Amino acid sequence: MSGSVKTLDPAFQGAGQRVGTEIWRIEDFQPVPLPKSDYGKFYSGDSYIILQTTSGKGGAYLYDIHFWLGKNTSQDEAGTAAIKTVELDVVLGGRAVQYREVQGHETDKFLSYFKPCIIPLEGGVASGFKKPEEEEFETKLYICKGKRVVRMKQVPFSRSSLNHDDVFILDTKDKIYQFNGANSNIQERAKALEVIQFLKEKYHEGTCDVAIVDDGNLQAESDSGSFWVLFGGFAPISKKVITEDDIVPEKTPPKLSSITDGQVSPVDGELSKSSLENNKCYLLDCGAEVFVWIGRVTQLEERKAAIQTAEEYLVSENRPKATRVTRVIQGYETHSFKSNFDSWPSGSAPAPEEGRGKVAALLKQQGAGVKGASKSAPVIEEVPPLLEEGGKLEVWRINGNAKTPVPKEDIGKFYSGDCYVVLYNYHSHERRDDYYLCWWIGKDSIEEDQITAARLASTMCNSLKGRPVLGRVFQGKEPPQFVAIFQPMLVLKGGLSTGYKNYIADKGLNDETYTADSVALIRLSGTSVHNNKAVQVDAVPSSLNSNECFLLQSGSSLFSWHGNQSSYEQQQLAAKVAEFLKPGATVKHTKEGTESSAFWFALGGKQSYTSKKVAPEVSRDPHLFAYSFNKGKFEVEEIYNFAQDDLLTEDVLLLDTHAEVFVWVGQSADSKEKQSAFEIGQKYVEMAASLEGLSPNVPLYKITEGNEPCFFTTFFSWDPAKASAHGNSFQKKVMLLFGVGHASENQQRSNGAGGPTQRASALAALNSAFSSPSPPKSGSAPRPAGASQASSQRAAAIAALSNVLTAEKKQSSESGSPVQSNRSSPVRSSRSSPVRSVDSGPAESDLSTAEVQDSEKVSEPKEIVEPAETNGSEPEQDEGGNESGQAIFSYEQLKAKSDNPVTGIDFKRREAYLSDEEFMSVLGMKKEAFYKLPKWKQDMHKRKTDLF
C-alpha cells in the first residue's frame, strides 16, 4: 500500500478520545479544528468534518463521521472533506460510519447533535466573513421543516415565499413571528416554537416579543396586522411552488454493485450478505440513499477512491441533491444498511473489538498510524429502577378459557407448562394508583393457553381504562421489575392446567410436574432483588455449577448445596427458597466437596460438572424508533439523541433497550394504531431478531402516554410537567414554553361556568396589562392604541383576578378542598412577554375576556414573578460539570431521604453540589466522567445513591 503515516493529517491527532462532538473546517484544503464557541455555526461557502464519539457496550468508543458541504462550497473543498474523512476514520481504527451531508438535506442523525436546529450562515473562510454579532441586524424569513429535528432554510423576505403547507418564522429586530400555514403539520408547528425560543435567547437577549399568526385568520388583531404590514399589507398567498429542494428521492429496490478501479459493476444474483467480499468495496443503491460498503481488509487508497466513485455515480445518474451517501465498514454496518437484506446472519463478522483490533493492525502494517485505542472498562452491574414496594399483588393461572386465582401462599411459584396473568397495584410517589400488568408464558405451555393469557390480560387492561403498563414476559427472560415483585420467584417443571395435562397425555409423554415428594434440583442465581431467580433443572450432576447454589429435594430430604465460588447472596436466597418450597422443613447444608452419599445417590451417582461462570449479558445503549409500512413492508426510522420531547402525542414509538422493548402510545395517536400496538411491537421484535440479534423472547411492553413507569422514564431526562401537559403537540409546546392560555387553535375547553373560566380570563387580562407598558423600541411597529392606559388596565386586571381568587378561596374553604398553586407557569412581565396568539388571545389593549380560552385549569399565582429565560439549558458548567460559583453541601444533606435536607437548590442536580472528593466517593467516578455519560445512565447512578 502506498499510504503512510505522512498521509494522515496531524490535525486529527488525539481525535475520538472523549465522548462528544469535534469539528474541523476545511481551510486551504486542510482540516482546521473549530473553536467550541463556533459549534453549530456552518457557513454556506465552506466544508466541514464532524466527528461524533459515543460510548458503546463494554466501554468501547463508537464513531460517526459526517462531512458537511455548504451550498456554495467549491468542488475542490468538498473533495478534500471527503478524502480527509477517510483519513480520520483510519486514525480511529477504520470502523467509523461516514455520512455525506449536503446543506438543506442533512440527515436526522447529524441535526440531532445541534438541537433545536442549525441555521447556515452566508459567506465562508474565502470571503472573509464577519461574525454575526458584528453585522447589522437583518429581518429574515425562514421556512421550518421537521417533526423532531429541524431543517431551517432562509427564503426571500417576500409574501410570495409564504404558502399554506409550511411553517415560517419571521425574525425581526423586536418581534419574532411564527406563521402557521393552514395545511401545515401540527408537530412542525410545535418544533418551530423551540426554534423561536432559541432565536430569542441567542440573538435577542431573551427580551423580544413572540407572536403566532395563523393562516386564514382574518380577525383585526394587532399581531396579525403588524405581521402583514411588514409584507406591505394583507393579500391572499399563493399555493406552494415545488422546487428542487422539495424533491424527496423515493426508496427503490436495492441494487448491489462492486467498485473496481473507479468503475461500478452490477452484482448478479440474490442480494445476500455472502455477496460481500472482505477485500472489495461495494455500492448499494436504494434510491433515497446510496451506501458504500468497505471490506475490512481493503487498503486506504481503495477506501478513498470508493467515496469519490460514489460522488461520480450520483452525478451520472442525475440524482437529486437530497440523495444521501453513507459509508459503512464491514462489521460495523448500520441498521438502515442491514434492513435492505432479508436477514443478516450473525457469526460471520468479527466481534466489534476483535474486528477493530484486526483493522487497526492491518492499517498499521500498511503504514498508517492508528490513534484512538479502544477503551474498555469493567462491566458494572446497574440496578434498574424498580417498582415501589408494598403494593397489592394478584396472580392468576390460565386454565381453559378462564383464569384461576393462585393462592396467596403459592404466589411466586410458576410452572413451565402454564401461563399466568400478573397484576401489581402500587403507589408511585404521590401519584394515583399505578398498575403493572403482565402475562407470563412458560416455555412448555400450549399455544391455546398463550392466546388466552394475552386476551385476558388485554381485557383487564381495558377495564382499567388503559392505565396499566401491559407486558408480555417469556420464561427465562423475566425483566427486573417482574422478578422484584416476587421474593422469591420459583419456576418449576411441568404444569397444572387442563390444557397442558391433555397435551402431555395426547403425546404420550411423561408428566414431570413437580410434586412435594419427587426428586427435584433447583438452581439459584442472581445477586440482588431484581435478578434473584430459582429454576428447576434436570436432577443430574452435570446441572451443578461451582459458581451457584442449588436445592436438592429427594423425598422428605432437602439439601442446600453451596458451590465453592457462590456468593453470600445466593446462599441467603437458597434458605429463602427452601422455606418457600417446604415451610418448616429441615435443610441439610452441603458445601461443595463435602457431599454425602445420599446427596449423590439422589442425582444418580457422582459425576463431573462445570465451574465455568455464565457471562452476564452486556448492556447496550437504548434506541428510539418511529415505524412505517412501505409497500406492506415494516420499516423503522431511528430518532437519534432522543429526549422526552420526541414522544409526540400523535405518535406510536418503539424504545429498544435490548433487554426490553417498549411500545409507547401517544394519547392523540390513531385509534387503529392504539389497538394494534402489540402487533407493531411484535413486528419490530421479529425484524430486530433477524437483523440485530435481538432475542425473539425479549419482554415486550405497551405503555400509554401519561402512565409511563419509572423503568421507562429512566431512559429520558424526564420532566413531569411535560408529561402532564394536555392537547396536541403544538398546544403542549405553547403552554410549556410560553405559559397557559396561548394555544393558537380555538380549542374551547368547557370546565363549567364560574371559577376556572373566570380565572383564565383574569390571568389573560393581567398578562395583557403587564405586556402593555413596554415602550416601543426604535424601528418597531407602534404599540396599539390604549398603551397609555397601562396603569388603570393593570389595576383593573389585578382587581379582577383578586376577586376570582378570593371567591375561589372562600368556596374552597367551605368545601374543604384547598386551591392548588402552580408555580411552574408564573405570569410573565413585559420584559419576557408571553407569546401572543392571533386567534385566541386578546389584543394588548383589550381588557375584554370573551375570546380567552380556558385551555387548562389555571392555577393562582401567589406573586407576580419574572422567571429567568434559560431555553431549557443547564447552568453554565466547566468540563467537569461544575457550575461557576457552585455552593458545596455534604452527601448526607443532599440525599433525597436526608434527615437534614438542604433547601434552595436544583433538586434535579443534587450531585452537582457535592465536593469533588465526595462526588468520587459516592458515585465512584469524577464529575467530568459522570457528565459524559448519557442522561439515563446518570439517572441510574443517582437512583442507586439516593440522589435522584
Disulfide bonds with the S-S distance in Angstrom:
none
